[in-house]
């Protein structure tokens, strides 16, 4: 009994001082408890809808149940420090499951003190994109198009905002403190 207790204490101190807790969340883990209610559609899992007060650690959300986690894909990955989002968050949208799935889009954004801070980008992946599957991660090689690009400062749009259609910019705006100040380009596409 003492041996088990000492082993547990050693593991606890190693995690506390040297490591970080990683939470693997699957569809059967009451995944909705990690997201704020979404008025548009309850089943949309998005970085912006993650709750603001989760325990510290790295969160990895999978698109499968726990028993199939080795065959699943990572939907969202990011870290909480002091119970708020901090650093890079990534969301990947797949069509299909497992090794036969294909990435359709990717959303990358950074947070500082729980607020978007830095670059927020979304990419679309074309039908011809090639993928290499390695340990629940896909590596992309071609046919990737930037969909949106935005610069944030402490939760507010501050800087460049660009929206693309088929890889071409159709809107380029400048924001200051969440207020649109300049329209550099605005093309309406039907």
VMD Tcl script that draws the C-alpha trace (Angstrom):
set ca {
  {0.00 0.00 0.00}
  {2.83 2.39 0.89}
  {4.52 1.59 -2.43}
  {1.35 2.57 -4.36}
  {0.99 5.81 -2.38}
  {4.63 6.78 -2.96}
  {4.28 6.04 -6.68}
  {1.16 8.22 -6.88}
  {2.87 11.07 -5.00}
  {5.91 10.84 -7.27}
  {3.73 11.00 -10.40}
  {1.75 13.94 -8.98}
  {4.92 15.95 -8.22}
  {6.41 15.13 -11.63}
  {3.26 16.43 -13.36}
  {3.05 19.45 -11.08}
  {6.67 20.54 -11.47}
  {7.75 19.19 -14.85}
  {4.76 18.43 -16.98}
  {1.36 19.45 -17.95}
  {-1.91 17.59 -17.89}
  {-3.36 16.62 -21.25}
  {-7.11 16.08 -21.43}
  {-8.32 13.84 -24.25}
  {-12.01 14.56 -24.78}
  {-14.11 12.27 -26.97}
  {-17.70 12.46 -28.18}
  {-18.90 10.16 -25.39}
  {-17.26 12.29 -22.64}
  {-20.15 14.78 -22.38}
  {-18.28 16.96 -24.87}
  {-21.06 19.58 -24.78}
  {-20.04 20.45 -21.20}
  {-16.84 22.04 -22.57}
  {-18.64 24.43 -24.93}
  {-20.90 27.44 -24.43}
  {-24.42 26.96 -25.80}
  {-24.59 27.89 -29.47}
  {-27.87 29.43 -30.59}
  {-27.40 28.57 -34.27}
  {-26.65 24.86 -33.98}
  {-25.95 22.76 -30.91}
  {-23.60 20.36 -32.71}
  {-21.02 22.94 -33.88}
  {-17.79 22.65 -31.89}
  {-15.70 25.76 -32.40}
  {-12.75 27.41 -30.64}
  {-14.78 30.56 -30.02}
  {-17.46 28.51 -28.22}
  {-15.09 26.78 -25.78}
  {-15.90 27.68 -22.21}
  {-13.68 30.28 -20.57}
  {-13.07 28.50 -17.27}
  {-11.58 25.05 -17.82}
  {-8.86 23.50 -15.67}
  {-5.27 24.16 -16.70}
  {-3.76 21.83 -19.27}
  {-3.77 20.92 -22.94}
  {-7.19 19.96 -24.33}
  {-7.48 17.65 -27.32}
  {-10.99 17.04 -28.67}
  {-11.55 13.99 -30.90}
  {-14.29 13.28 -33.43}
  {-14.90 9.71 -32.16}
  {-15.88 7.85 -29.01}
  {-13.21 6.93 -26.46}
  {-12.96 3.29 -27.58}
  {-12.10 4.45 -31.12}
  {-9.70 7.29 -30.20}
  {-6.76 5.65 -32.02}
  {-8.76 5.73 -35.26}
  {-10.12 9.25 -34.73}
  {-9.05 12.73 -35.71}
  {-8.22 15.72 -33.58}
  {-10.98 18.34 -33.96}
  {-9.64 21.01 -31.60}
  {-6.38 21.38 -29.71}
  {-5.32 24.16 -27.33}
  {-4.09 25.02 -23.87}
  {-5.62 26.63 -20.79}
  {-3.47 28.46 -18.24}
  {-5.02 30.01 -15.15}
  {-8.36 28.60 -16.41}
  {-8.34 30.70 -19.62}
  {-7.24 30.12 -23.23}
  {-3.56 30.82 -23.81}
  {-1.39 30.37 -26.89}
  {-2.19 28.67 -30.18}
  {-5.54 26.93 -30.72}
  {-6.26 24.80 -33.76}
  {-9.54 23.50 -35.14}
  {-9.67 21.01 -37.99}
  {-12.85 20.12 -39.86}
  {-12.87 16.65 -41.43}
  {-15.19 14.85 -43.80}
  {-15.26 11.15 -43.00}
  {-13.57 9.33 -40.14}
  {-10.19 7.73 -39.48}
  {-7.53 7.27 -42.15}
  {-10.08 7.71 -44.96}
  {-11.12 11.16 -43.71}
  {-10.14 14.33 -45.50}
  {-9.42 17.75 -44.05}
  {-11.81 20.37 -45.41}
  {-10.74 23.37 -43.35}
  {-8.43 24.48 -40.58}
  {-8.75 27.41 -38.13}
  {-5.69 28.70 -36.26}
  {-5.81 31.49 -33.70}
  {-3.78 32.66 -30.74}
  {-4.96 33.81 -27.34}
  {-3.44 35.94 -24.61}
  {-5.14 36.13 -21.21}
  {-8.23 34.43 -22.66}
  {-8.65 36.93 -25.52}
  {-7.79 36.59 -29.19}
  {-4.42 38.21 -29.65}
  {-2.37 37.93 -32.81}
  {-3.28 36.28 -36.08}
  {-6.55 34.41 -36.68}
  {-6.52 32.39 -39.93}
  {-8.83 29.94 -41.67}
  {-7.81 27.71 -44.54}
  {-9.84 25.65 -47.01}
  {-8.46 22.43 -48.44}
  {-9.24 21.46 -52.02}
  {-10.16 18.05 -53.38}
  {-6.64 17.49 -54.71}
  {-4.90 18.05 -51.39}
  {-2.60 15.22 -50.35}
  {-2.47 14.08 -46.74}
  {-0.02 11.99 -44.79}
  {-1.43 10.43 -41.61}
  {0.93 10.10 -38.64}
  {-0.20 9.54 -35.03}
  {-3.57 11.34 -35.24}
  {-2.10 14.23 -37.24}
  {-2.40 15.07 -40.91}
  {0.34 16.84 -42.83}
  {-0.80 18.77 -45.89}
  {1.18 19.25 -49.07}
  {-0.84 21.18 -51.68}
  {-4.14 22.78 -52.77}
  {-4.59 24.81 -49.60}
  {-6.26 28.21 -49.81}
  {-6.42 30.96 -47.24}
  {-10.07 31.80 -46.48}
  {-9.78 34.54 -43.83}
  {-6.95 36.41 -42.16}
  {-7.47 38.75 -39.22}
  {-5.25 40.51 -36.70}
  {-6.45 40.83 -33.10}
  {-5.18 42.72 -30.10}
  {-6.60 41.71 -26.72}
  {-9.88 40.45 -28.16}
  {-10.52 43.23 -30.66}
  {-9.92 43.40 -34.39}
  {-6.90 45.63 -34.72}
  {-5.09 45.68 -38.04}
  {-5.65 43.82 -41.26}
  {-8.76 41.77 -42.06}
  {-8.85 39.88 -45.36}
  {-11.47 37.57 -46.85}
  {-10.66 35.38 -49.85}
  {-12.69 33.57 -52.50}
  {-10.98 30.74 -54.41}
  {-7.60 31.98 -53.20}
  {-8.13 35.59 -54.30}
  {-8.72 38.49 -51.91}
  {-12.19 40.01 -52.24}
  {-12.23 42.10 -49.06}
  {-9.33 43.88 -47.42}
  {-10.15 46.09 -44.45}
  {-8.22 47.87 -41.73}
  {-9.63 47.84 -38.19}
  {-8.60 49.89 -35.18}
  {-9.91 48.86 -31.77}
  {-12.71 46.76 -33.35}
  {-13.86 49.63 -35.61}
  {-13.61 49.47 -39.40}
  {-11.47 52.45 -40.44}
  {-10.45 51.73 -44.05}
  {-11.78 49.62 -46.92}
  {-8.83 48.84 -49.18}
  {-10.67 46.36 -51.39}
  {-14.27 45.20 -51.64}
  {-15.36 42.97 -54.51}
  {-18.84 41.46 -54.52}
  {-18.89 37.91 -55.84}
  {-22.11 36.19 -56.91}
}
mol new
graphics top color blue
foreach p $ca { graphics top sphere $p radius 0.5 }
foreach p [lrange $ca 0 end-1] q [lrange $ca 1 end] { graphics top cylinder $p $q radius 0.2 }
display resetview
